[in-house]
Amino acid sequence: MTTGMERITAVMEGRIPDRVPIVCNLLDQGARELGASFSEYYSRGELVAEGQLMMREKYGYDTLLGMLYPGLDAEIMGCRNITFAEDGPPNVGHLVIRTAENIKKLLLPDDLLEHPRFRELAQCITMLKKEAAGRWPVLGVVTASLSLPAMLMGIGQWLDLFLSGDPGLRDLLLEKCSHFCSRQIIALREAGADLILYVNPVASATFIAPQKFRQLALPWVIKDLEAPGPAGVVFFNGGGRINPIMADLQANTGIGAYYLNPFDDIIEARRTLGPQALIAGAINDIRLIDWSPEEVDQEVERIMRAGKQCGGFIFGTQLIPFRIPEENIRALVDAAIRHGNY
């Protein structure tokens, strides 16, 4: 067993691979590999694909990340300004929604491929799929309907509307965002994505209590997946804890894979989900900025010990910050290969 596709397929089928599959979500680092500025790098999907291929080859992990930057969804939905930093990811520089009238007038592209920025994303995924040649799974990424408004109007304003604002206005915005999310899942699959990371930080126990999740959030997760279906969808924590809501997700959505927060308990997740679900345990990659290689090794070993005990396990990262030293990325992957060996 020598490829990421073989390892992840084995885990998904309940078999034991030669070692735990490794998902290493590097994104901005691809610009550094190519010696390009962020604005140049993210302007062309083929450059991002080239960076992804170079980084997978350099470090030896098992997947390819088919995304540009998190603010792309807001750009497709009308954001007129993406700001580029020198040492971090591009960010939303213009809020699409400032008033109730903006929500009412918010329009979605009739055809995602008509939008030039989405075409670059689709080109990135298509190129990755071709170059991977079945050896490395290509991960597509979508922002869930419940979390997308945070990029359109700011997290504070969105939580106010979501939790205590006008229900009609809230549901109108969620309806539009859900339609966009569903269509994007379908489009990313058509472009060649093997798995879809469904990113939903607002629908996590970090942001809302489980009771509120069941009442207000879960129906929108169900709706997002109604048209495209849950096959190959991974519920990605997005930075929030999900152990307290996984039982509801599993019982109501058909999602079979869960990407834990670093503060979620892996063994508790297995008890909650039972033996069939796939679990990805993530390291707290912010700490990689100042951890020593020895500290990285110890933390990876701890996560791997719990994951191998539970089975059906993938080792992963969040979205590794640009400032993480290369030697710590190398130490992370090397430790995951060594400690993940069965």
Secondary structure as UniProt FT lines:
FT   HELIX           4..12
FT   TURN            13..14
FT   STRAND          22..23
FT   HELIX           29..34
FT   HELIX           38..41
FT   TURN            42..43
FT   HELIX           45..59
FT   STRAND          64..66
FT   TURN            70..71
FT   HELIX           72..76
FT   TURN            77..78
FT   STRAND          82..83
FT   STRAND          91..92
FT   HELIX           100..105
FT   HELIX           112..114
FT   HELIX           116..132
FT   TURN            133..134
FT   STRAND          138..143
FT   TURN            145..147
FT   HELIX           148..153
FT   HELIX           155..164
FT   HELIX           167..191
FT   STRAND          195..199
FT   TURN            205..207
FT   HELIX           210..212
FT   HELIX           213..217
FT   HELIX           218..226
FT   TURN            227..228
FT   TURN            231..232
FT   STRAND          233..236
FT   TURN            238..239
FT   HELIX           243..245
FT   HELIX           246..253
FT   STRAND          257..259
FT   TURN            262..263
FT   HELIX           266..273
FT   STRAND          278..282
FT   HELIX           285..289
FT   HELIX           293..310
FT   STRAND          313..316
FT   TURN            322..323
FT   HELIX           326..339
//
